Amino acid sequence: MTDRPGSPRGLEAPGLRGPGITGQDRGVPGRRAPDPNDPDITGPRGEAGICQERLTRMARFRLERIERLVRPTDAQRAAFEDLKTASAKALDIVRAACPIETPLTPTGRLELAEKRVEARLQAIKILRPPLEAFYRLLSDEQKVRWSLG
């Protein structure tokens, strides 16, 4: 590494490449590229498309898993459809909280994290009633399959 004497480790002289310094960041002292593996408290960074795609995939997987494990009866099918509808509404809310662009400042990332937490809380409030209604209709055997699945 080519640290300047007296400079913090990882902050190199302008124009030099080093850990976290990308081509577009060269010449900006102290600026490093976002690291997708950074354990920052404000969560992962990324584009809206990637965030929205991942959320959609996860929601679809969870509903398919529930259906596969529980195998809803005809009497339970309407409640399961209500759960799927609520899940789609909740997904739209959480997807809307995906960042369009990555905030550069810690305060911007914290604001984004707050927005995402608020969206998740709103999604939970939408999902809870239909989930509880569906769960009440399940037999003990179905509940066990879901819990242990």
Solvent accessible surface area in square Angstrom, and as a share of the most:
residue,aa,sasa,rsa
1,M,118,0.53
2,T,85,0.49
3,D,48,0.25
4,R,120,0.44
5,P,139,0.87
6,G,89,0.85
7,S,24,0.15
8,P,86,0.54
9,R,188,0.69
10,G,20,0.20
11,L,63,0.31
12,E,11,0.05
13,A,22,0.17
14,P,70,0.44
15,G,42,0.41
16,L,78,0.39
17,R,145,0.53
18,G,23,0.22
19,P,81,0.51
20,G,36,0.35
21,I,18,0.09
22,T,41,0.24
23,G,39,0.38
24,Q,149,0.66
25,D,4,0.02
26,R,111,0.41
27,G,42,0.41
28,V,67,0.38
29,P,90,0.57
30,G,42,0.40
31,R,93,0.34
32,R,131,0.48
33,A,15,0.12
34,P,74,0.47
35,D,55,0.28
36,P,107,0.67
37,N,128,0.66
38,D,36,0.18
39,P,127,0.80
40,D,37,0.19
41,I,160,0.81
42,T,15,0.09
43,G,25,0.24
44,P,81,0.51
45,R,49,0.18
46,G,24,0.23
47,E,114,0.51
48,A,15,0.12
49,G,51,0.49
50,I,116,0.59
51,C,8,0.05
52,Q,48,0.21
53,E,109,0.49
54,R,78,0.28
55,L,19,0.09
56,T,38,0.22
57,R,119,0.43
58,M,68,0.30
59,A,19,0.15
60,R,127,0.46
61,F,118,0.49
62,R,136,0.50
63,L,31,0.15
64,E,93,0.42
65,R,66,0.24
66,I,18,0.09
67,E,58,0.26
68,R,142,0.52
69,L,29,0.15
70,V,0,0.00
71,R,145,0.53
72,P,14,0.09
73,T,70,0.41
74,D,139,0.72
75,A,91,0.70
76,Q,11,0.05
77,R,84,0.31
78,A,72,0.56
79,A,14,0.11
80,F,1,0.00
81,E,72,0.32
82,D,86,0.45
83,L,6,0.03
84,K,71,0.30
85,T,77,0.45
86,A,9,0.07
87,S,13,0.09
88,A,54,0.42
89,K,117,0.49
90,A,4,0.03
91,L,33,0.16
92,D,92,0.47
93,I,42,0.21
94,V,21,0.12
95,R,73,0.26
96,A,72,0.56
97,A,4,0.03
98,C,5,0.03
99,P,11,0.07
100,I,143,0.73
101,E,135,0.61
102,T,38,0.22
103,P,31,0.19
104,L,123,0.61
105,T,73,0.42
106,P,92,0.58
107,T,95,0.55
108,G,18,0.17
109,R,37,0.14
110,L,99,0.49
111,E,118,0.53
112,L,25,0.12
113,A,19,0.15
114,E,104,0.46
115,K,103,0.44
116,R,27,0.10
117,V,98,0.56
118,E,102,0.46
119,A,10,0.07
120,R,115,0.42
121,L,95,0.47
122,Q,95,0.42
123,A,7,0.05
124,I,87,0.44
125,K,133,0.56
126,I,51,0.26
127,L,53,0.26
128,R,135,0.49
129,P,80,0.50
130,P,23,0.15
131,L,67,0.33
132,E,75,0.34
133,A,36,0.28
134,F,0,0.00
135,Y,84,0.32
136,R,168,0.61
137,L,93,0.46
138,L,10,0.05
139,S,56,0.36
140,D,112,0.58
141,E,114,0.51
142,Q,10,0.04
143,K,52,0.22
144,V,81,0.47
145,R,57,0.21
146,W,42,0.15
147,S,85,0.55
148,L,148,0.74
149,G,51,0.49
